[in-house]
């Protein structure tokens, strides 16, 4: 257990001193949760289901200022430290669509569904497009390489960017930006 705490402590600079204890409980609880990883489920697993200050844990995700990009850099550094020196560093990029409907869903777009489409018949769906960056490494207990994700970013549709008066970036633009960050 002490090894896990030492690894998680690497992420403490991302959070303020007041927020870090709450974030640490959420991190450990998320690892221990077996089903849904909601804040309420995490607090129950950690024995804090009846904590009168449970809103402090929700605020870590909704109000506290912390950088997911900085956390991703720390995670990538930890993962790279485990890759043997004689192996090449292989990065993977994948995009996926989270199917979502509704007027209140911001940044959604209409995309080609690669799973349901064929070469001759294109299926489109509405949703959010996420771009995942991962480190591809061999693991000793498997004959295949594993993809270990370290950053996932929402890539808004062109229409959503026009509505929000933002410059539109393609998947390639996002990949270059994420790799250079």
N, C-alpha and C positions, 0 to 999 in steps of 0.2 A: 504494500500500500504506500510505503514511503517513496518508492520509485515513481509511482503515478503522481503523487503530490509534487515531487521535484520537477517532473515534466510539465505539469500544469502551472507551476510557479513561473515558468518561462513566459507565460502570457500575462503576468501581473502588470507589466509596464503599459499594457494597452488600456487598462482601467485606472480610474482614480483610486486613492487609498480607501475612500468610503464605499465605493462600489465593488471593489475586488472581493471581499468576503462573500458577498451575495452572488457574484459571478462564479466563484469557485464552487459554491454549493450547487448552482445550476449546472455547471460542467460535470461534476461528479455524479449528480443525480441523473443527468442525461445518459451517462455511461451505464448507470445501473438500471435504468428503466427498461422494462421488457416490451411494453406495447407503445402507447402514445407517449410522445415526449412533450407534453404540455407542461407549463409551469406548475399547475396544480398536481399533476401526476408526479413530477420531479420532487415537489415538496413532500408528498405522501411517502415516496420511496426513502427520502432523507429523514423521515420522522418529524417533519415540520408542517404536516397537514393542518394543524390547528394553531399555527403561529399567528398571533394577533397582528403582526407586521408583515403579512404575506404580500402586501402591495409593493413592498420594497423590492421583491424579487421580480415582479412584473415590470417595474420601472427600469430594471437593468436592460430589458429589451426595448422598452418604449420611449424612455426619456433620457437615460444616461448617455453621455457622449463617449463613444469609443469607436475605434477604427477597425472594421472588418478586414480592410486591406493590410493593416499593420499586423493583425492576428494571422492572416494568410502568409505573410512574409516570415513570421516566426515559425509557423507550422512547416513551411517549405524548408527553412533552415534546419529544423529538427529532422525532417525526412531525409534531406541530403546528407546529414551527418551519419545516417545509417547505411548509405549506399557505399559499397566497397570502392576504394580508390581506383582499382583497375577496370571498373565498369563505366560505360558511357552514361551520361545523364540524358534520359529520354523524357520529353514532355509530351503530353497528349492534350488535345482540345476536343471537346464534344459539345454540341448544342442539343437541347431537348426542349420540347414544348409541353408546358403545363396547361392542359385544356381548361379554360375558364370562360364563362359567359357573364353577361350583366353589364349594365350601364356604368356602374360604379367602379369597375375594374380598370385601373389606370394602366397605361403602357401595353395594353393587349394589342394584338394584331392578328391578321389572317395569314396563316403559314401553310406550306405544303407539309402534309403529314407523311414522313418517310416510312413509317411502319405500315400504314394502310394503303399507300400509293403503290402502283406498279409502273412499269416503264410506259405503258400505254394509257393508263387511267390514273389521273392525279386527284387525290383527295385533299381538300383543304379543311383546316379547323381553326377556330378562334382560341387564342390563349396567350400565355406569357412565354417568351423565349428566354431560356437561361443558357449561359455559356459556362462550362466547367473546365477548369484547368487541373491537370493531374500529373503526377510523377509516375512513370511506368518503371517498375522494378521487379526483379526476380525475388521470389520469397522461397526460403529453404524447404517448406513443406508442400510446395506445389510445383508441377512441371511447367505451368504457365506463368507469364508475368502478370503482376497485379497493377491496376491503375489506382493510385492513392490520391483522391481529390484534395486539393488544398485551397481552392478558391472557386466560388460560384458567383456569377454576376448576372443580373437582369439586363437584357439587351432590348430596350424599348423598340417598338415598331416605328417605321418611318412616319406614319400618320400620328402616332402619339408624340413623337418629337416635334412635328410641325405644330401641333396643338399647344405644346409646352414651350414653343419658341427655342428649341434646342437643335444643335447641329446633329444630323443623323449620322450614325456610324454603322458600317456593315459589320458582319461577323469577323471579317479579316481585320478591320480597324480595331475592334474590341480585343481580338487576340493579340495584336501587336502592342496595344496599350497595356494589357494585363501582363504580358511577358516582360515589358520594359519597366514596369512599376517595381 
